């Protein structure tokens, strides 16, 4: 519990293991403890190295003098875990305050709270792997190793809770501004390791009500960025990072306001999602900007992913759509570019109109007899593809993708000629 009475929840990364302490028979004690105590120091160094490798932001926080104490602290955890099994109630050094300080230092260094459970989980994995390897090498029984690893796991769990408490205490007593807290909340939201309860905790600290549905807004600045305008406290913003973005409630999206706030910027509104899926919304919004810059998505000044779902789905993987186009549109390969363009447009409308020649002719602005003539050619070229449901569906996707790319290519040529 924090000093102001707030509850510091144990992050979901830490799996609780309610394994009761057990006494071993003397034979099991001799079997398990034969040489492991002597290896505790070396194992502790390996554990710290794995934590630093797996959780870089945690490693950066403890690169200084305090980091030099971590191997000793981890060694103490290992030894106390062993002692808790061999001699319950035995005295030992209490490293609780050290690990509470680890949490406080992590906060002071700007380390996200999600790095704490991630670091402890990485350390526990490395420790248990090393202990099991020791057990196999020394023919220690599975029962003995299960009890020993569970005892150490209880120590790791307790110390993670202590560190999280220290982080929360430091945060609650910090003099950071509301803007700082909201910036931290946005980092937590976009961290794929963040459990929901940590999001709720950080949102409360930032005085930001978690909406039922949210959207991510991806932003791309022009070469000479213009002055942006504030959007209000209901919007979480990162405008200083390499990939600027916003997060706000889905029912508070106002495209006109976004356009006025970011003049000259490329703005893309991702799909509406629950708060736990906000990273997916941002990923799609960024993909939409990429497609917009390639001319495959039009519209603006604010792009709506909800209105461009087909293009986003088609070009979610360029390699796959290239394979589909090559496979399904191979019969058009020998046509001239002009013939190919006419056939693609006719085939697209014919597939959409389900073969109604008069409607296709009206859409294309040509005589129905022209449509019938082209369709006879297409039937000769594509044969059974037009009748097989699976092939026909893939053909529709391939035609749509190719038309989008052709349109983008023509527009690019027009722009180049104008310049």
KAKASUL-V179998 format. One line per field, one symbol per residue. phi: phi as a letter, one per 30 degrees, with the letter a starting at -180 (. if undefined). burial: I if it has 9 or more other C-alpha atoms within 8 Angstrom, else O. Layout:
BEGIN
phi=???
burial=???
END
This chain:
BEGIN
phi=.ddcjddcddedddddbdcddbccdeddedddcebdedceddddddddddddddbedddddcdcedddddedddddddddddddcdbeiddadccedddddedddddddiddddddddddddddeddddddddddddchdddddddddddddddddddddddddddddddddcdcdddddddddddddeccdcdddddedddddddhcddddbbbccdbbdddcedddcdcjddcdbbccddbeabbadddcdbdddddddbdidcbbcdddbdedcddddddddddddedddcicbcjldcdcddcbedddddcdbdddddddddddcedcddddedddddddddddddddchidddddddddibdedddddddddddddchdedcdedddddddddddddddddddddddddddddd
burial=IIOOOOOIOOIOIIOOOOOOOOOIOOOIIOIIOOOIOOOIIOIIIIIIOIIIOOIOIIIOIIOOOOOOOIIIIIIIIIIIIIIIIIOIOOOOOOOOOOIIIIIIIIIOOOIIIIIIIIIIIIIIOIIIOIIIOIIOOOOIIOOIIOIIIIIIIIIIIOIIIIIIIIIIIIIIOOOOOOOOIIIIIIIIIOIOOIIOIIIIIIIIIIOIOOOOIIIIIIIIIIOOOOOOOOIOOOIIIIOOOOOIIIIIIIOOOOOOOIIOIIIOIIIIIIIIIIIOOIIOIIOIIIIIIOIIOOIIIOOOOIIIIOOIOOIIOIIOOOOOIOOIIOOIIOOOOOOOOOOIOOIIIIIIIIIOIOOOIOOIIIOIOOOIOIIIOIIOOIIOOIIOIIOOOOIIOIIIIIIIIIIIIOIIIOIIOOOOOOO
END
